[in-house]
Amino acid sequence: MKVKTNFYRDYLKRPLDIVSAVILIILFAPVSIIIAIAIKLDSKGPVLADIPKRVGKDGKLFKMYKFRSMIENAHQLIRTDPRFKKLYEEYKNGSYKLKDDPRVTKVGKFIRKYSLDEIPQFLNVLKGDMSLVGPRAYHLDELEEQQEKYPHTRKYVKEVLRVKPGITGLWQVSGRSEVNFDERIKLDAHYANNVNFWQDLKIILKTPWVMITGKGAV
C-alpha cells in the first residue's frame, strides 16, 4: 500500500526532532548526572539499561537508550531464570507490563514513575532511530506474542511500523501502562495514520503533566 505524501511528516518532523533533542539534552544534563550517580550508588550494574533491541520503522531493530531502573541483566533473567518463571507469565499476560516488579530498584521505581529513565532516548532521536512523538517502540517478542493473543491487531501493527517510534505519544498521554496492547496498538495506528504538527504539539504539551503526576506508570 502506497503511503501518501505528508509534508510535515516527510520534511519538517525530522529537523524539528533534531533541534528539540539538542535543546532537551542540554536542559536535562544536570538531572541526568544526578540520576547516573544515584543509579551507581543504589545498585550494581551499568548506568544505562542492557535491554533487548526494539522494533523501529519498517521493522528495523535498534538499540534503545534508557537509564537502568532494574537489577543487572533483568530482561535476560525474567526469560531464563526459573525463579522468575511465574513473573514472566504475568508479564506476558499483562501486555508486557508489571505493576509490582521485584526487579525494579529503589532509584528505578522513582525514575520510572516520572519517566526520567527515558531521558537518554533523546540520543536515539538524534541518531534517527526515534522521533520525539510517535508510537511505542515495541519489543520484538512482545509484538509477535501479542499479535497471537490479539489477531485483529495485525493490521494495526503494519500501520504503526510505517513511522518512527517516539519518546512520547498518543498512548502515553492516554493512560500509559494502564492501556492493554490491543487498545494501545490501535491508538498508535491512529497516530501513524494521522501524523500532523498540531497533534504532535498537543501530545508534547500533555506529556509534562503525565510525567509529573506519574499517571499509569509502573
N, C-alpha and C positions, 0 to 999 in steps of 0.2 A: 504493500500500500504506500503510495507516494505521499510524503508529508508536505503540506502546503507551506509556502514561504511565510515566515513571521519576522518582520523587520526587527522588533525588539529582541526576540529570542535568538535570531541568527546573527545580528550585528551589534546590538547595544549591550546585551546582557553580560557578555564576556568582559568588555572594557570596564563596565561598572563593577563587576566582581573583583577585578584586579585592584582597582582604586580602593574599593571598600575593604578588601582583605589587608592591604598595606596599612591603611589607617587603623584598622581594628587590631592588627598585630602590635602596632606601636602603643595604642591605648591600653591594651591588656598585658603589655610586657611586665609591669611591676607585679600584677596579680599572678602572672604565670611563674615568675621567680619564686614568689611566696608558696604557691601550690607545689612547685617542684621540690622545694626544701621540705615542706610538710610531708610529702609522699615518701621521701627518703628517710625521714625521721620516724615515720609511722610504721613502715613495714619493709621487709626485704624485697628487693627487686628493682627493675629499672623505673625511670620516671614515666616513660611512655609505655602504653599497654602493648603487649605482644598478642595481637588478635588476628584471626583469620582474615584474609582479603575479602573485600566487599564487592558486590556486583555494581558496576557503573553503567554508563551509557553504552548502548548496543551490546550489553552483556560482558563488557570488558572488566576483568578483575583488577582491583587496585588496592594498595596498602593505605588504610585509613589511619591517620594520626589522632590519638586520644591520650589524655593523661591516664595513667594506670589508677583504677579505682578498686581493683580486686587484688587478691593474693597472687603471687607469681605463678605463671602458667595456668591461670584459672580456666581459660577457654579450652585448653587441652585436657585438664583434669576432669572437667564435668563430662567429657565424652569418653574418657578412658579409665578413670579411677572407679572401681567398684563401690567405693564409699558414696559416690555421687550418682549412682545409677537411678535411684528414685527421684533425685533432684532433676536429673536430665529429662526424665519422662514428664515431670511437672513443667519443666522449661519448654518442652515441645508443645505440650497441651495448652500452655498459656500463651501461645503465639510468640514464643521465644522471648518472654519476659517473666521475671520472678519478682514478686512483691517482697519476699523475705529471703534474700540470697546470702547464705553464710560465707560466701567467698568475698563479699564486699568488705573493704577495710573501713576503719573509723573515718579517716580522711576521705576515702572513696564515697562513703554514704553522703557526706556533705557536698562534695563537688558534683556528684550525680544529681542530687536534688535540685541544684541550681544550674545544671548543665555546664558547669565550669570545666568538666572533663573534656568538653568538645572544643575548647579554645584552639588546640593545635590543628584543628581541621581548616583553619584559615590558610595553613600551608598547602593543604590539598586543593584549596581554591586557587591559589597562586600557580600550582602545578597544572591545573586544568582538569583534575580528576572530578572535582565537585564544583557546585555553584553555591552562592550564598543562600539562595532559596531554591528548593527543588524537592523531589520525592525522597523518601527514606532510602539510605544506602543499605540494602539487604545483604545478609549472609547468603552464600550460595546454597547451603543445605537448608536454610530457612525457606528460601523460595521454592526449592524442589519439594520439600515435605509439606509445606502449607498449600501448595497447589494440588497435592494429592488429597489433602484434607478438605480443601475448598475448590473443586474442579472448575466451578464457574468463574474463578478469578484468573484463569489463564489468559483471557483476552485483556484483562486489566494489566497484567504483568508485561505483556508485549507493548502496551501503550506507555507504561512507566519507563521502560528501558530505552525509549526514544529520546529521553532528555537526561541531563546530568543530575545525579542526586544532590541534595542540598544539606547544609548545616541545619537550617530550619525549613519548615514547610507547612503545608496546609494541615497535615495530620498532627504535627507537633503543637499547633495552636488550637487544635480541636479535641484535645483530650490526652494527647501523648500516649503513654503506656496503657491508659485505660481503654484504648481503642484496639479491638482484636484485628487480626490480619485481614480478614475479608472486608471489613469496613475501612481499614487503613489503606489497603491497596486500591480500593475504589476511590478514596479521597485523592490518593497520589495520581491515579489515572485522570481524574477530573482536572487536577492541576496541570498535568502533562499536556492535556488537550486544550488547555485554555491559558497558556503562558502569556502574561502581559504585564506591563510595568505597574499598573495600578494594583493588580492582585499581589505582586511581589512587595510593593510598598506597604500594603495593608498587613501582610504577613510579618514583615520586618517590624512594623510598629507594634504589633501584638506580642512579638517574641519577648521583649524585656519583661513584660508583666508575667508571662508564663514562667520565665526564669526566676523572677523574684518570689513568686508565690510557690514555685515548685510543684504546681498542679500536675497530677498524673505521672510524676516521676517515680522511678523505682531504683 
